[in-house]
Amino acid sequence: IVFWYGVEDWKQISDLVAAKAKSAGVAAETPKPASGVRAYSTMARRPVVPIVPGGARRSYTTSASANMSAGAPLRVGLIGARGYTGRELIRLIDTHPRFELAYVSSRELAGKPVPNYNKSQLNHVNLSAQQVGELARGGRDAVDVWILALPNNVAAPFVAAIDAATAGVSAAQQPVVVDLSADYRFDSSGQWAYGLPELHRPALLASTTGRIANPGCYATGSQMGLAPLLPYMDATRLPSIFGVSGYSGAGTNPSPKNDPAFLRDNFIPYAPVNHIHEREIGYSLTRASKPTFPFNASNPLRVQFTPHVASFFQGISLTLHVPLRMSMTANDMLEVYREFYQSERLVHVTESAPLVRDNAEKHYVAVGGFAVPPTDSAEEGSASLAGRRAVLNVTLDNLLKGAATQAVQNMNIAMGIDEYMGIPVQDAPTMSLK
């Protein structure tokens, strides 16, 4: 038991504890890479973010003493709290050992208490871009992380206000900005890092701007399904993706796509060509490809993607058909995916096909159900090509790993704390199909 005499402010206590831990000189332990190389292993493993002192991988307590031992609280401003993703972010931040909400902005909910948040009494406010800029002038002394959970084509004024306000702020005091819209996912200026850690972790770790574009939900699952096969794809044919989302993916503004009565015993295709996630999948995987891969900067990847909305609330199911330049067996595929994702704690590779119900309200991506067409050595031409393809299934929760969980993962990385802090990690998911 420790008594603190003469100190009345708990933040002072937190600072003292943090200073003591630093003076102790405890070094972070970096995980060792897995040994052994599998037959289809052509990928260099991506670095795993080390655990920093005081940051337990699976500590979900929100008590003051636990927060102080982990370091001073990191203040978060959430702009756009009305939607489903905003609600999930509030829940995750409420149980996060380091993050706390400073501002929760929503035009429709201004003045109303923030639900599902227990760290303090907090009401919604309605912050304009100008007001956000004024708050941002204080750098991280005011807000450490700004989350923009806004519709597409709305974030730019807020980003411009933050950039202008912090132009004279030192790099160490620059607030992190995580944008959940599609507005900066195609950035080529180098100012924005693409926040899919499992595929772009080195770029996220190397980023000095603190600007992160959170990927789309369909784009997250599709890229996780395609990435391990990038070295084996046939450069003359395009992968095809059939996607189904729960109606939460259609947002909260009323429409047939989020009307449970209309969706009952129903199934709605939409945006059959040029969906923004179709472009995002190809663009981002091309950036992740090596020059020696069939698809690369000189031959950009394009995919065929068809989204649908179904009658369940949350979750995504994807069926991917991937043309190959060589023959593979289902066991070969399983081996490739297990090796590729062996150190990723938010990806589970399964032999059976994952179902939406298996990871709805969970924080991971499930990849499995690997299959290939039967081969016939007598087949030639187009019949032979059709046989050289891989089929697999991917599921994820569109509101969590497809949005809120991924945002927290990116915030953790940007703030230099354990990547998985505050994210419930499930080691062995239950699969409905055996």
N, C-alpha and C positions, 0 to 999 in steps of 0.2 A: 504494500500500500504506500502510495506517495502522496505527501501533502505539499501544496504549493502556497507558501506564505508570502504575502505582499504582492501577489499577482491576482488581479480581479477579472481580467479579460481572458476568456478561454483561448482567443487567438494568440495571445502572448505565450500561453502555455504550449500551444501547437508549435509556434516558432522556436521555443526553447527546446522542445523535444526533437524537432527536425535538425537544429544546430548540433545537438548532442549526438544524434545518429551520424551526422556528417563527420564530426570530429573523431568518431570511432574508427572511421576508415574502413568500413565493411565493403568488400568488393562484391559486385554482382556476379553470379555464376552463369556463364553462358552455356546453354545446352550443347552437348556434343552431337555432331551429325551421326545419323544412323549408318551403321557399317553394312557393307555388302552392296553389290550392284546386280540388279535383275537383268534378265535377258533383253528386255525392251527399254532399259534405262538409258535415255539420251538427254535427260533434263538435269541441269545443275540445280541442286536444291536451293531454294530461296531462304535467306537468313531468317531465323526465328528471333523475335524481339526478346532480349534477355529480361529476366525479372530484376527489378531494381530493389534495393534494400527497403524493407518496410512495406512492399507491395505484394501481398499474398495473392496467389493465382485464383483462389476460390473463396475469398472472404466477402460475404454478402451482408455483414452486419452494418447497421447505420448508427451505432452508438457513438457518442462523442469521443470516448476514449479510443475506440478503434480508428476513427477518422484522424485523431491527433497523432497516433502512432504511425499512420500511413503518410502524414504530411499535412500541410495546411489545405483547407478546402479550395477547390478550383471553381470559380464562379462561371455560370453558364447563362447566356441570354438566348431564349428560344423565341424566334419570330415565326408565327404561324402555328398556333397550338390547337386550332379547332379540328383539324383532320385526324384520321385514325393514326397516322404515323406520329403526329404530335403527342397524342395520348400515350402511345407506347414509349416515346422518349421520356415523358414525365415519369412513367413507372420505373424505367431503367435508371434514371438519374436519382430517383427517390431511394433506391437500394444501392447506389454506387458508393464505395468507400471514400471517394475523393471529390466527385462533382456535387455541386449544389446549385439550385436554380436561383438566379438573381432577378431575372425578368422573364415573364411569360406573356407574350403579346398576341392578342387576337382581337380583331375589330368587332366581331360578333359577341365575344364573351367578356369584353372589357368591364371591369368592376366586379365580376363574379369570382368566387373562390376557385383556386386551382384544385381540381379533384385528384385523388390518388397520390398526394404529395404530403409527407408527414414530417419533413425536416424543419419546416417553419410555416407560419401562417402567410399565405401568399395569394394575392388577387391578380387576375388577368389585367393587363394594361393594353393600351392601343398605341404602340410606338410607330411614329412615322420614320421614314428614312432619315430625315433631318435629326430627329431626336436620337435615333440610334447612333448617328455620327457624333452628336454631342457627347453621348455616353462613352463612345469609343476613344475620345480624346485622352481619357485616362489610361489607355493601354490596358495591360493586364491588372493594374491596380483597381480598375472598375469591373471589367469582365474579361475572363481568360479565354472563353470560347463563345462565339456566336454561331448558332445553328439557324439556318434559313430553311424552314420547312414550308415553302411557298409553292404555288403552282408555277408551271413553266412560264418564262418571259416576265417574271415579276421581281426576281432577285436583284437585277442590275442596279436600281437606285440605292438599295441598301449596301451593296458591295462598294459602289462608288463613294457613298458617304463614309463608310468605314475606312476605305483607302485614303480619302482626302484627310480625314481626321487624324490618321496615324502616320501620315507621311513623314513627320519629324520624330516619330517614336523610335527608340532603339530596337534592334532586331530582337533582343531578349524580352522586350516589353510588347512586341506585336501580338495582338490577339489572334487566335486561330479562327478561321471562318470555314464552316462545313455547309456546303450548299446541297440540298437534297433534290433540287430540280435538275432538268437536263441542260440548263443554260451554259454550264462550263465544262461539260463532259467531253466536248470536242475541241477544247482549248489547245492551241499549238504554240502559244507564246512562252510556255514554260512557267507561267505564273501559277497554274493550277495543277495539282497532282491528282491523278485518278485513283479514287479510294476503294479499290478492290485489293485488299492486302495480300490475299493468297496468290495473286498473279502480279501485283505491282508493288510489293513491299519494299524493294530496294529504292524505288523512286520516291515512295512516301518517306522513307527514312532519310533520304538525301535532300528532301525539299526544305528550302529555307524561307519560303514565303508564307507558310501557314495557311494556304488556301487549298481546300480539298473539295473535289467534286464527287459526291456520293453517287455510285452507280444506280441504274434503274433495277427494279426487281426482276423482270424477265431477263434483262441483260446480265445480271449477276448469275442466275442459274444456268443460262445458256452458255456463258463463257466458262463456267466451272465444268460444264459437261464437255465442251469442245477442246479446252486447252491441252489436256494430256495427249490428244490425238493430232495436234498440230504437225509434228514431224512426219506423220504417216498419211496425211491427206493427199488426195488426188487433186492437183492444181487445176485440172480442166473441168471439174464438176463442183457444184455448190452444196454445202450442207443444208439440210432442211430441218426446221424446228416447228413442231406443233405444240402450242402453249395454251394452257387453260388456267385461269385465275379465279379465285373467289371474288365476290362482288365488292369487297372492301377496296379492291384495286381500282374501282371506278370512282372512288372518292365519296364525299358526303353530299354533293349537289345532286338533287333528285334527277334520275334518268332511268330508262328501261334497264340499263346495265347494272344498276344497283337497287332495283325494285324486286324484293323477294317474291312478291305475288306474280310478277311478270316472268320471273326466272323459274318458278316452280314447274317441274317437269319440262324444263326448257334449257336452251344452250345457245348462246349468241356469238357468232363470229363478228369480228370488227377489224378495221384497218388491215385488209388482206395484203396490201403492198405498202412499202415505204413507212412502216411504223417506225417511230424514232428509236425504239430499242433494236430494230433490225439493223439500222445504221450504226448504232452504238456497239453492238456485238462485233461487227466486222472491223470497225475503226479501232476499238480497244484491243482486240486480239491481234490485229496487225502490229500494233505498237509493242505487244508482248512477244511477238515472234522473233526468232533469230534469222539472220540473213540466209542461212542454209535451209530454212524450212520452205516447203512448197509455196506457202503464202507468206509474203514479207512486204517490206516497204516498196519494193519494185513490182510486186504482184499482190496488191491488197486483197485481203479476204472479204468476200461478200457472202451473206447467208440469205436463205429464204425463210421467213418467219411469219407465221399466221397465228395471231392471238384470238382467244375466245374467253368468254366469261360464263361461269356456271353458278349454280344455286347455293353453293357453300360460301361461308363468309370470308375466311382467310386461308391462304395457301396457294401454291402454284405447282402444277404438274407439267413437265416438259417431256416430249418424246423427240429424240434427235436421231436423224439418219445422216451418217457421215461417210461420204465416198472415200475410199482408201486407194492408195497406189500399190498396195500389196495385200496379200491375204492374211487375215488374222483369225484366231479362234476366240470364242468367248472367254476362255481362260487366259489367253494372251491379253485381252482387254482388261480383265480383272487385275492382272499383274501390273500392267501399265498404270492403272489408276491408283492402286494401292501404293506403288512406289512414289508416284507424283505427289500424293497427298498424305504421305506417311507422317509428317510432322505438323499437319494442320488440325487444330483442335475444333474447328467449326465446320469440318467436312467429314462425312462418314461414307465410306465406300462399302456397298453391300452386294452380295451375289443376287439376291432377289430384287424385284422391282419395288422401289419405295413408293408409298402411297401418301396422298395429301394428309390423311388422318394421322399418319405416323409422326409428322413433324409440324403440324399446325400448333402454334403457340410455343414452338421450340426455336432455338437460335442457330441451328446448323443447316447446312445443305446436305442432302442425301443423294448419292449417285449410285446407280446399280441397274439391275435388269439387263445385263449385257447379252447381246445376241448378234449372230451373223447369219446370213442366208446359207443354206446348204450348198456345197460346192459340187460342181460337175466338170471334170477335167475335159469333157468333150465340148463344153460351151465355148463359143468364140464371139468376138465382136461385142455388141451391146449387151448380150446375155452374160458374157463374162464380166463386163464392167459392173453390171447390176449386182453380181455376186460379191464384188469387192466393196463392201460397205459394212459399217458398224451401226448398230442400233442400241440405244441406251435410254434410261429414264432418269430424270432429275426432279427432286421436289425441294421446296423451301417455303418458309413463311414469308409472304410478300411484305408484311408489315415489320418483320424482325430482321433476319439476315438480308432480306431484300430492301431494308430501309433503316429502321431505328437501331437495331443491333449493330449493323455495319457502321452507322454514324458514330456510335459509342466506341467501337473498335478503332475507327480512324481518329477520334478525339484522344483516345489513350495513347496511340502512337505519336500524335503530334505534340502531346504534352510530356512525352518521355517517360510514361509510366507503363506498367505491364499491359500488354496489348489486350489481354482478356479480363482485366479487372472489371468487376461489376457485371460481367456477362455469365449467366448460369451455363456452365459447360457440361454437357451430358456425354459420358464416356462410351456408353454402349446403348444406342437407341434400340427400341423394340420395333421390329418389322412385322407387319400383319401377314405378308406373304412369305412363305418359306421356300 
